[in-house]
Amino acid sequence: MLLDIDALADESGYLDVGLSIVSPDEDLLAYSVDTSGEEVFTLRFRDLRTGRDLEEVVGRSYYSGAWSADSSWFFYTVHDEAYRPYEVWRHRIGTPVEEDVLVLSEPDQHFEVQVRGTRTGDLVVLWSESNTTSECWVVDAHDVGRGPWSVGGRRHGVRYHAEHRRLPDGRQDLLVVTDDDAVELRLMTAPVPDGADQDHTAWTEARPASGSTRLLRADAFAAGVVLTLRDRGAQVLELVPHDDLAAAQGGGRVESDFPGGDVSLASSPLYDGGLVMVRDDAWLHPAACRAWELGTGALETVWRQEAPGYDPEQYVTERRTFPAPDGTGVPALVMRHRDTPLDGTAPALLYGYGSYEAVFEPEWDPALPSLLDRGMVYVFTHLRGGGEMGRRRYLDGKLAHKQHTFDDHIAVADGLAREGLVDGDRIATRGLSAGGLLQGAVLGQRPDRWRAVVAEVPFVDVVTTMFDAETPLTVTEWEEWGDPRRREEFDWMLAYSPYENLPPAGGRPDLLVTGAVHDPRVMVREPAKWVAALRATDPDWGPRCLFRVETGAGAHVGPSGRYGHLAYEAEVLAWVLDRLGVA
């Protein structure tokens, strides 16, 4: 046992681990914890030879970090009072934290900084990123005073990330994944900066963008480069040789073995190892890991998540597509017990998000079968604004096009009812954070469509929050939602903001709203004032609007801990089942 996480929790009962990174010599562990839910992490260093923590403690840090090659320095990020990570520092093990060195500071409030090590161990990569623009720097991991040097400068509207590569002939370079003149991203190569910044003119295209496949990342190994792609809604892996990065499946392709599943590169820290770990996840299948031999392409399952007594063959996952009002097809994963027919008799729960090009990757959820065993149909919607269908679909659901996100979610519900797949009078919908905004918007726009709505920590006071630059995350979010100081952008946000677009009195569905006092992402005042406005405008309906708040330690996604979170999930699902009349 290197780190007993249960033992770290204090009397608050809440604990979140921000990072846990073993040093290259495997003697030290850098780890950080938050015990309130406010995402302010205390960083410590543990001597793995003795099991004791070192004396030095960094009182305020954020999620990312990296070690130097000799394990004597650790790079970490610090966030400001608006919870924006804006500085990268390095700490020398065994010295007071007051002597830590500032490596990079980002003054532009639109940007957040992060830091990570490379698999080769030769470089540390720093990057600063807004919603539309990024810049990367590298530091020599063997001599931390050399750097940071920019990989390609900063150009508004261009994002890129860098990965270090050592070639068999002794050369080295950087793999750069970028949206520069490529909506679904392309792969470039670039020289490693050595003593000076460079600009993007030093880059060379190695793999052009695809019209339909989104390039997500490139991971370099001695045996080749593993590309993570999103293809027709599914995440897949492809291996290409170093000397032909544009090859089509040159070294093999790995897809999920499960219906509606995704594969991803699991922890594979060795550049020269030859084996990488591939994780396979799905909503209704316990996860599995396969060892992928890059040299031969052989795959061997080496681990399966335990789920005693559970039989995934009792459940069905199907992909369906429903037309939005503008004719765009909206995919959705429809999940049910094998004995539950799609004949218009079963109640349904929809889940949606649809922002930031984020993808809720499939993940085995032990609570979901409990729902499906009671005859429910569970539907995960792939909306414009999200990333399930690629970057073009994301861009078609943000800023002035945000209404498409709400139209898509409603279209799936209407389609399920219209095609006689579920009971149209017993449809509930659920979402969290930006997904809570989705719930507020579809509640206001189509209250007749839903029997029940669950809006978790919802971003529902859009205009007011986006006007307040002192609120955490506001400035960094203007490129996602808009800047209300500009009249056009004010108007499009005002048109959908749930607080300004309450549903008419009478005929409202039952509503469950959650919040957390210590949530730094959606201030608890947002759901509180929305609930107050809803109750005030329809007093007879008010008792059917519940507001559940974490007043103690607890964060954006509810209580921490396996049992605490399952208890929270049980509350929410029990309320949904009750509202839908499910015994």
C-alpha positions as CSV (number, residue, x, y, z in Angstrom):
1,M,0.0,0.0,0.0
2,L,1.6,3.2,-1.2
3,L,-1.3,5.6,-0.4
4,D,-4.3,4.7,1.8
5,I,-6.8,7.2,0.4
6,D,-9.4,6.4,3.1
7,A,-7.0,7.2,5.8
8,L,-6.4,10.7,4.3
9,A,-10.1,11.9,4.8
10,D,-10.6,14.2,7.8
11,E,-13.7,14.7,9.9
12,S,-15.5,16.4,7.0
13,G,-15.8,13.0,5.3
14,Y,-15.0,14.5,1.9
15,L,-11.8,13.7,-0.1
16,D,-10.7,14.3,-3.6
17,V,-7.3,13.3,-4.9
18,G,-6.0,15.9,-7.4
19,L,-2.9,14.1,-8.6
20,S,-0.7,11.1,-7.7
21,I,2.5,10.9,-9.7
22,V,5.4,8.5,-9.0
23,S,8.9,9.9,-9.5
24,P,11.1,8.4,-12.3
25,D,13.4,6.7,-9.8
26,E,10.2,5.3,-8.1
27,D,11.3,6.6,-4.6
28,L,8.8,9.4,-4.2
29,L,5.1,10.0,-4.7
30,A,3.7,13.5,-5.3
31,Y,0.0,13.6,-4.3
32,S,-2.5,16.3,-3.6
33,V,-5.9,16.2,-1.7
34,D,-8.9,18.5,-1.3
35,T,-11.1,17.9,1.8
36,S,-13.8,20.5,1.3
37,G,-14.9,20.2,-2.4
38,E,-13.6,23.7,-3.3
39,E,-10.8,22.2,-5.6
40,V,-8.0,23.8,-3.5
41,F,-5.5,21.0,-3.2
42,T,-2.7,20.5,-0.7
43,L,0.4,19.0,-2.4
44,R,2.7,16.6,-0.4
45,F,5.5,14.3,-1.2
46,R,5.8,10.8,0.2
47,D,9.0,8.8,0.5
48,L,8.0,5.4,-0.8
49,R,11.0,3.7,0.8
50,T,9.8,4.7,4.3
51,G,6.1,5.4,3.8
52,R,6.5,8.8,5.4
53,D,5.6,12.2,4.0
54,L,8.4,14.8,3.6
55,E,8.2,18.0,5.6
56,E,7.5,20.3,2.7
57,V,3.8,21.1,2.0
58,V,2.4,23.2,-0.9
59,G,-0.8,24.7,0.5
60,R,-2.4,25.7,-2.8
61,S,-2.2,23.7,-6.0
62,Y,-4.3,22.4,-8.9
63,Y,-4.6,19.2,-10.9
64,S,-1.5,18.8,-13.1
65,G,2.1,18.1,-12.3
66,A,5.4,16.6,-13.6
67,W,8.8,15.3,-12.3
68,S,12.2,16.2,-13.6
69,A,14.3,13.3,-15.0
70,D,16.4,13.0,-11.9
71,S,13.4,13.0,-9.5
72,S,14.8,16.1,-7.7
73,W,12.3,18.7,-9.0
74,F,8.5,18.7,-9.2
75,F,6.4,21.0,-11.4
76,Y,2.9,22.0,-10.3
77,T,0.2,24.6,-11.1
78,V,-1.4,27.2,-8.9
79,H,-4.8,28.8,-9.4
80,D,-5.9,32.3,-8.6
81,E,-8.9,33.4,-6.5
82,A,-11.1,32.9,-9.6
83,Y,-10.0,29.2,-9.6
84,R,-8.0,29.8,-12.9
85,P,-4.7,27.8,-12.9
86,Y,-2.4,30.6,-14.1
87,E,1.1,29.7,-12.8
88,V,3.5,26.8,-13.1
89,W,6.1,26.5,-10.3
90,R,8.8,24.0,-9.6
91,H,9.8,22.7,-6.2
92,R,13.1,21.1,-5.3
93,I,12.7,18.1,-3.0
94,G,14.1,18.7,0.4
95,T,13.9,22.5,0.3
96,P,11.4,25.0,1.8
97,V,8.4,25.7,-0.5
98,E,9.2,29.4,0.0
99,E,12.2,28.8,-2.3
100,D,10.1,27.4,-5.2
101,V,10.7,28.9,-8.6
102,L,8.1,30.4,-10.9
103,V,8.5,28.8,-14.3
104,L,5.5,30.3,-16.2
105,S,2.8,32.8,-15.5
106,E,-0.3,33.4,-17.8
107,P,-1.7,37.0,-17.4
108,D,-4.5,36.6,-19.9
109,Q,-7.6,35.6,-17.9
110,H,-9.0,33.7,-20.9
111,F,-6.3,31.1,-20.5
112,E,-5.5,28.2,-18.0
113,V,-2.1,26.5,-17.7
114,Q,-1.3,22.9,-17.2
115,V,2.0,20.8,-17.0
116,R,2.9,17.2,-17.7
117,G,5.9,15.0,-18.3
118,T,6.5,13.2,-21.5
119,R,6.7,9.4,-21.8
120,T,10.3,9.6,-23.0
121,G,11.2,11.4,-19.8
122,D,13.3,14.0,-21.7
123,L,10.9,16.9,-21.6
124,V,8.3,18.6,-19.5
125,V,5.5,20.1,-21.5
126,L,3.6,23.2,-20.3
127,W,0.6,24.6,-22.1
128,S,-1.8,27.5,-21.8
129,E,-5.2,27.1,-23.3
130,S,-8.4,29.0,-23.8
131,N,-11.6,27.7,-25.4
132,T,-10.2,28.5,-28.9
133,T,-6.4,29.1,-28.6
134,S,-3.4,27.5,-27.0
135,E,0.4,27.7,-26.7
136,C,2.8,25.0,-25.7
137,W,6.3,25.2,-24.2
138,V,8.9,22.6,-23.3
139,V,11.5,22.4,-20.5
140,D,14.6,20.1,-20.6
141,A,13.7,17.5,-17.9
142,H,17.4,16.8,-17.4
143,D,18.3,20.4,-16.8
144,V,15.2,22.2,-15.6
145,G,16.8,25.6,-16.0
146,R,16.7,25.2,-19.8
147,G,13.4,26.5,-21.0
148,P,10.5,27.0,-21.2
149,W,10.7,27.5,-25.0
150,S,7.6,27.9,-27.1
151,V,6.8,25.1,-29.6
152,G,4.8,27.2,-32.1
153,G,3.9,30.6,-30.6
154,R,0.3,31.7,-30.0
155,R,-2.2,32.5,-32.7
156,H,-5.8,33.4,-32.0
157,G,-8.1,30.6,-33.0
158,V,-5.4,27.9,-33.2
159,R,-5.1,25.1,-30.6
160,Y,-2.3,22.5,-30.4
161,H,-0.6,20.0,-28.2
162,A,2.9,18.5,-28.3
163,E,4.2,15.0,-27.7
164,H,8.0,14.1,-27.6
165,R,9.3,11.4,-29.9
166,R,12.6,9.6,-30.1
167,L,13.2,7.9,-33.4
168,P,15.1,4.6,-34.0
169,D,17.9,6.5,-35.8
170,G,18.6,8.7,-32.8
171,R,16.7,11.7,-34.0
172,Q,14.0,13.4,-31.9
173,D,11.1,15.6,-32.7
174,L,7.7,16.7,-31.5
175,L,4.3,15.4,-32.7
176,V,1.8,18.3,-32.8
177,V,-1.9,17.7,-32.9
178,T,-3.6,20.9,-34.0
179,D,-6.8,22.4,-35.5
180,D,-4.7,24.8,-37.5
181,D,-6.6,24.9,-40.9
182,A,-8.2,21.5,-39.9
183,V,-11.6,21.4,-38.2
184,E,-11.2,17.7,-37.1
185,L,-7.5,18.2,-36.4
186,R,-4.3,17.1,-38.2
187,L,-0.9,15.7,-37.1
188,M,2.3,17.8,-37.6
189,T,5.9,17.2,-36.7
190,A,8.1,20.0,-35.3
191,P,11.7,20.2,-34.1
192,V,12.3,20.3,-30.4
193,P,13.1,23.9,-29.4
194,D,16.6,24.2,-28.0
195,G,17.5,27.6,-26.6
196,A,14.9,29.7,-28.3
197,D,11.2,29.9,-29.1
198,Q,10.0,28.8,-32.5
199,D,6.9,29.5,-34.5
200,H,4.5,27.3,-36.5
201,T,6.4,27.7,-39.7
202,A,8.8,25.1,-38.4
203,W,6.0,22.5,-38.4
204,T,5.5,19.9,-41.2
205,E,2.2,18.1,-41.9
206,A,2.5,14.4,-41.3
207,R,-1.2,13.3,-41.4
208,P,-3.9,15.5,-42.9
209,A,-7.2,16.0,-41.4
210,S,-10.1,13.7,-42.1
211,G,-13.5,15.0,-43.1
212,S,-15.3,12.6,-40.7
213,T,-12.9,11.3,-38.1
214,R,-11.8,13.5,-35.2
215,L,-8.1,13.2,-34.3
216,L,-8.0,13.5,-30.5
217,R,-4.3,12.8,-29.5
218,A,-1.1,11.1,-30.6
219,D,1.0,9.0,-28.1
220,A,4.5,8.1,-29.1
221,F,6.2,4.7,-28.3
222,A,9.4,3.2,-29.6
223,A,7.3,0.7,-31.7
224,G,5.1,3.4,-33.3
225,V,2.5,6.1,-32.7
226,V,-0.9,5.3,-31.2
227,L,-3.6,7.7,-32.4
228,T,-6.8,8.2,-30.5
229,L,-9.7,8.9,-32.9
230,R,-13.4,9.5,-32.7
231,D,-15.0,7.7,-35.6
232,R,-18.8,7.7,-36.1
233,G,-19.5,8.4,-32.5
234,A,-17.0,5.8,-31.1
235,Q,-13.5,6.3,-29.7
236,V,-10.9,3.9,-31.3
237,L,-7.2,3.5,-31.4
238,E,-4.9,3.1,-34.4
239,L,-1.2,2.3,-34.6
240,V,0.9,4.0,-37.3
241,P,4.6,3.6,-38.0
242,H,7.1,6.4,-37.2
243,D,8.1,6.6,-40.9
244,D,4.5,6.8,-42.2
245,L,2.3,8.7,-39.9
246,A,-0.3,9.1,-42.6
247,A,-0.7,5.3,-42.9
248,A,-4.3,4.0,-42.8
249,Q,-4.3,1.5,-39.9
250,G,-0.7,0.8,-40.7
251,G,-0.1,-1.2,-37.5
252,G,-3.6,-2.2,-36.4
253,R,-6.8,-0.8,-35.0
254,V,-8.5,-1.5,-31.7
255,E,-12.2,-1.0,-31.2
256,S,-14.5,-1.8,-28.3
257,D,-15.8,-5.3,-27.8
258,F,-19.0,-4.0,-26.2
259,P,-22.1,-2.4,-27.7
260,G,-21.9,1.4,-27.4
261,G,-18.4,1.1,-25.9
262,D,-15.2,3.1,-26.3
263,V,-11.5,2.2,-26.0
264,S,-8.8,4.4,-24.6
265,L,-5.1,4.2,-23.9
266,A,-4.8,3.3,-20.2
267,S,-1.7,3.9,-18.1
268,S,1.3,3.0,-20.4
269,P,4.2,4.9,-19.0
270,L,7.1,3.0,-20.7
271,Y,8.3,4.4,-24.0
272,D,10.3,1.3,-24.9
273,G,8.0,-1.3,-23.3
274,G,6.5,-2.7,-26.5
275,L,3.2,-3.4,-24.6
276,V,0.5,-0.7,-24.1
277,M,-2.7,-1.1,-22.0
278,V,-6.0,-0.5,-23.7
279,R,-9.1,0.1,-21.5
280,D,-12.5,-0.9,-22.9
281,D,-15.6,0.7,-21.3
282,A,-19.3,0.6,-21.8
283,W,-22.3,1.7,-19.8
284,L,-23.6,-1.9,-19.3
285,H,-20.4,-3.9,-19.3
286,P,-17.8,-3.9,-16.5
287,A,-14.6,-2.5,-17.8
288,A,-11.8,-4.7,-19.2
289,C,-8.1,-4.0,-20.0
290,R,-6.2,-5.6,-22.9
291,A,-2.4,-5.7,-23.4
292,W,-1.6,-4.6,-26.9
293,E,1.7,-5.9,-28.3
294,L,2.6,-3.1,-30.7
295,G,5.2,-5.2,-32.6
296,T,2.8,-8.1,-33.4
297,G,-0.6,-6.5,-32.9
298,A,-1.6,-9.3,-30.5
299,L,-4.3,-8.4,-27.9
300,E,-4.7,-10.2,-24.6
301,T,-7.3,-9.5,-21.9
302,V,-5.4,-9.1,-18.6
303,W,-8.1,-7.6,-16.3
304,R,-11.8,-7.5,-16.0
305,Q,-13.7,-5.3,-13.5
306,E,-15.5,-7.5,-11.0
307,A,-19.3,-7.3,-10.8
308,P,-20.5,-10.4,-8.8
309,G,-23.9,-11.7,-9.9
310,Y,-24.2,-9.3,-12.8
311,D,-24.9,-10.7,-16.3
312,P,-24.4,-8.1,-19.1
313,E,-26.2,-10.3,-21.6
314,Q,-29.5,-9.4,-19.8
315,Y,-29.2,-5.9,-21.2
316,V,-29.4,-4.3,-24.7
317,T,-27.7,-1.2,-26.0
318,E,-28.8,0.2,-29.4
319,R,-27.9,3.3,-31.3
320,R,-30.8,5.3,-32.7
321,T,-31.0,8.5,-34.6
322,F,-33.8,11.1,-34.5
323,P,-34.3,14.2,-36.6
324,A,-33.9,17.7,-35.1
325,P,-36.1,20.5,-36.4
326,D,-33.5,21.6,-38.9
327,G,-33.2,18.0,-40.2
328,T,-29.9,17.2,-38.5
329,G,-29.8,13.6,-37.2
330,V,-29.3,13.3,-33.5
331,P,-27.8,10.0,-32.3
332,A,-28.7,8.5,-29.0
333,L,-27.7,5.3,-27.1
334,V,-30.9,3.5,-26.0
335,M,-30.3,1.0,-23.1
336,R,-32.8,-1.4,-21.6
337,H,-33.3,-4.8,-20.0
338,R,-33.7,-7.5,-22.6
339,D,-37.3,-8.1,-21.3
340,T,-38.3,-4.5,-21.6
341,P,-40.0,-3.9,-24.9
342,L,-39.7,-0.8,-27.0
343,D,-43.4,-0.8,-27.7
344,G,-44.5,2.5,-26.1
345,T,-45.2,1.1,-22.6
346,A,-41.9,1.7,-20.8
347,P,-41.0,4.9,-19.0
348,A,-37.7,6.6,-20.0
349,L,-34.9,8.7,-18.5
350,L,-32.8,10.8,-20.9
351,Y,-29.4,12.1,-19.9
352,G,-27.6,14.9,-21.8
353,Y,-24.8,17.4,-21.6
354,G,-23.8,19.0,-24.9
355,S,-21.1,21.6,-24.2
356,Y,-17.3,22.2,-24.4
357,E,-16.9,19.4,-27.0
358,A,-17.0,17.2,-23.9
359,V,-17.8,13.5,-24.2
360,F,-19.2,11.5,-21.3
361,E,-17.2,8.4,-22.1
362,P,-19.1,5.2,-21.5
363,E,-18.3,3.9,-18.0
364,W,-19.7,0.9,-16.2
365,D,-22.3,2.3,-13.8
366,P,-23.5,-0.2,-11.1
367,A,-26.5,1.9,-10.5
368,L,-27.8,1.7,-14.0
369,P,-28.9,-2.0,-14.1
370,S,-30.9,-1.3,-10.9
371,L,-32.8,1.3,-12.9
372,L,-33.2,-0.9,-16.0
373,D,-34.3,-4.0,-13.9
374,R,-37.4,-1.9,-13.0
375,G,-38.5,-1.6,-16.6
376,M,-36.9,1.8,-17.3
377,V,-35.4,2.7,-20.7
378,Y,-32.2,4.8,-20.3
379,V,-31.2,7.1,-23.2
380,F,-27.9,9.0,-23.5
381,T,-28.2,11.8,-26.1
382,H,-25.3,12.9,-28.4
383,L,-26.1,16.6,-28.8
384,R,-24.6,19.3,-30.8
385,G,-22.2,21.2,-28.5
386,G,-20.8,17.9,-27.3
387,G,-17.9,16.0,-28.8
388,E,-19.4,12.6,-29.5
389,M,-19.8,13.2,-33.2
390,G,-16.7,15.4,-33.8
391,R,-15.7,19.0,-33.7
392,R,-18.0,20.3,-36.4
393,R,-21.0,19.1,-34.4
394,Y,-19.5,20.9,-31.3
395,L,-19.1,24.2,-33.2
396,D,-22.7,23.8,-34.3
397,G,-23.9,23.9,-30.7
398,K,-22.0,26.7,-29.1
399,L,-22.2,30.6,-29.0
400,A,-24.9,31.7,-31.4
401,H,-25.8,28.1,-32.2
402,K,-26.4,27.0,-28.6
403,Q,-30.1,26.6,-29.2
404,H,-29.2,23.5,-31.3
405,T,-28.2,21.7,-28.1
406,F,-31.6,22.1,-26.6
407,D,-33.4,21.3,-29.9
408,D,-31.5,18.1,-30.2
409,H,-32.4,16.9,-26.7
410,I,-36.0,17.6,-27.2
411,A,-35.9,15.9,-30.6
412,V,-34.7,12.7,-29.1
413,A,-37.6,12.7,-26.5
414,D,-40.1,13.6,-29.2
415,G,-38.7,10.9,-31.5
416,L,-38.9,8.2,-28.8
417,A,-42.5,9.1,-28.2
418,R,-43.5,9.6,-31.8
419,E,-42.0,6.3,-32.9
420,G,-43.8,4.5,-30.2
421,L,-40.6,3.3,-28.5
422,V,-41.4,4.6,-25.0
423,D,-44.4,6.0,-23.0
424,G,-44.5,9.6,-24.1
425,D,-46.3,10.6,-20.9
426,R,-43.5,9.2,-18.7
427,I,-40.3,10.7,-19.9
428,A,-37.8,12.2,-17.4
429,T,-34.6,14.1,-18.2
430,R,-31.4,14.6,-16.2
431,G,-28.1,16.5,-16.5
432,L,-25.3,18.1,-14.5
433,S,-23.6,21.5,-14.7
434,A,-23.8,22.6,-18.3
435,G,-26.1,19.6,-18.6
436,G,-28.1,21.3,-15.8
437,L,-28.4,24.3,-18.1
438,L,-29.7,21.9,-20.7
439,Q,-32.4,20.8,-18.2
440,G,-33.3,24.3,-17.4
441,A,-33.6,25.3,-21.0
442,V,-35.7,22.3,-22.1
443,L,-37.9,22.8,-19.0
444,G,-38.6,26.3,-20.0
445,Q,-39.1,25.6,-23.7
446,R,-41.1,22.4,-23.6
447,P,-42.5,21.8,-20.1
448,D,-45.2,19.6,-21.6
449,R,-42.6,17.1,-22.8
450,W,-41.4,15.9,-19.4
451,R,-42.9,14.1,-16.5
452,A,-39.9,14.9,-14.3
453,V,-36.6,16.9,-14.6
454,V,-33.4,16.5,-12.6
455,A,-31.1,19.6,-12.9
456,E,-27.9,18.9,-10.9
457,V,-25.7,21.9,-10.0
458,P,-27.3,23.7,-13.0
459,F,-25.7,26.7,-14.7
460,V,-29.0,28.5,-15.1
461,D,-28.3,32.2,-14.4
462,V,-26.3,32.5,-17.6
463,V,-26.4,36.2,-18.3
464,T,-25.8,37.4,-14.7
465,T,-22.9,35.0,-14.2
466,M,-21.3,35.9,-17.6
467,F,-21.4,39.6,-16.6
468,D,-19.5,38.9,-13.4
469,A,-15.8,38.6,-14.2
470,E,-15.1,38.0,-10.5
471,T,-17.1,34.8,-10.5
472,P,-14.8,31.7,-10.9
473,L,-14.4,30.6,-14.5
474,T,-16.4,33.4,-16.0
475,V,-13.7,35.0,-18.2
476,T,-12.4,31.7,-19.4
477,E,-16.0,30.8,-20.4
478,W,-16.7,33.7,-22.7
479,E,-15.5,31.8,-25.7
480,E,-17.9,29.0,-25.0
481,W,-21.1,30.9,-24.2
482,G,-20.4,34.5,-25.3
483,D,-19.5,37.8,-23.7
484,P,-22.7,39.6,-22.6
485,R,-21.0,43.0,-22.8
486,R,-21.5,42.6,-26.6
487,R,-25.1,43.2,-27.5
488,E,-25.5,40.4,-30.0
489,E,-24.0,37.9,-27.6
490,F,-26.1,39.2,-24.7
491,D,-29.2,38.7,-26.9
492,W,-28.5,35.1,-27.8
493,M,-27.8,34.2,-24.1
494,L,-30.8,36.0,-22.9
495,A,-33.0,34.1,-25.3
496,Y,-32.3,30.7,-23.6
497,S,-31.0,31.5,-20.1
498,P,-33.4,29.5,-17.8
499,Y,-33.6,32.2,-15.1
500,E,-35.0,34.6,-17.7
501,N,-37.2,32.0,-19.5
502,L,-39.3,30.3,-16.8
503,P,-42.0,27.9,-18.0
504,P,-45.6,29.3,-17.8
505,A,-47.5,28.6,-14.6
506,G,-49.6,25.4,-14.7
507,G,-48.6,22.2,-16.4
508,R,-45.0,22.2,-15.1
509,P,-43.3,18.8,-14.6
510,D,-41.9,17.8,-11.2
511,L,-38.4,19.2,-10.7
512,L,-35.4,18.1,-8.6
513,V,-32.6,20.7,-8.3
514,T,-29.2,20.1,-6.6
515,G,-26.5,22.4,-5.5
516,A,-23.4,22.5,-3.2
517,V,-22.2,25.3,-1.0
518,H,-18.6,24.6,-1.7
519,D,-19.0,24.2,-5.5
520,P,-16.5,26.4,-7.2
521,R,-17.8,25.8,-10.7
522,V,-21.5,26.7,-10.3
523,M,-22.1,29.0,-7.4
524,V,-24.9,27.7,-5.2
525,R,-26.7,31.0,-5.6
526,E,-27.5,30.1,-9.2
527,P,-29.8,27.1,-8.6
528,A,-31.1,28.8,-5.4
529,K,-32.4,31.9,-7.1
530,W,-33.7,29.9,-10.0
531,V,-35.7,27.6,-7.6
532,A,-37.0,30.7,-5.8
533,A,-38.2,32.3,-9.0
534,L,-39.8,29.1,-10.2
535,R,-41.7,28.7,-6.9
536,A,-42.7,32.3,-6.7
537,T,-44.2,32.3,-10.2
538,D,-46.3,29.1,-9.6
539,P,-47.1,28.8,-5.9
540,D,-49.4,25.8,-6.4
541,W,-46.7,23.9,-8.2
542,G,-44.0,25.0,-5.7
543,P,-44.1,21.9,-3.4
544,R,-43.3,19.7,-6.5
545,C,-40.0,21.6,-6.9
546,L,-37.4,20.1,-4.6
547,F,-34.0,21.7,-3.8
548,R,-31.3,19.4,-2.5
549,V,-28.1,21.2,-1.3
550,E,-24.8,19.8,0.0
551,T,-24.3,22.2,2.9
552,G,-21.2,20.5,4.3
553,A,-18.2,19.2,2.4
554,G,-19.1,18.3,-1.1
555,A,-18.4,19.4,-4.6
556,H,-19.6,19.7,-8.1
557,V,-20.6,16.1,-8.5
558,G,-22.0,15.5,-5.1
559,P,-20.6,13.6,-2.0
560,S,-17.2,11.9,-2.3
561,G,-16.6,8.2,-1.4
562,R,-18.1,5.1,-2.9
563,Y,-20.9,4.8,-0.4
564,G,-21.6,8.5,-0.2
565,H,-21.9,8.8,-3.9
566,L,-24.1,5.7,-4.3
567,A,-26.4,7.0,-1.5
568,Y,-26.7,10.3,-3.4
569,E,-27.4,8.4,-6.7
570,A,-30.0,6.2,-4.9
571,E,-31.8,9.4,-3.8
572,V,-32.0,10.8,-7.3
573,L,-33.0,7.6,-9.0
574,A,-35.6,6.8,-6.3
575,W,-37.2,10.3,-6.9
576,V,-37.2,9.7,-10.7
577,L,-38.8,6.2,-10.3
578,D,-41.5,7.7,-7.9
579,R,-42.3,10.5,-10.3
580,L,-42.7,8.1,-13.2
581,G,-44.9,5.8,-11.2
582,V,-42.5,2.8,-11.3
583,A,-43.0,0.5,-8.3
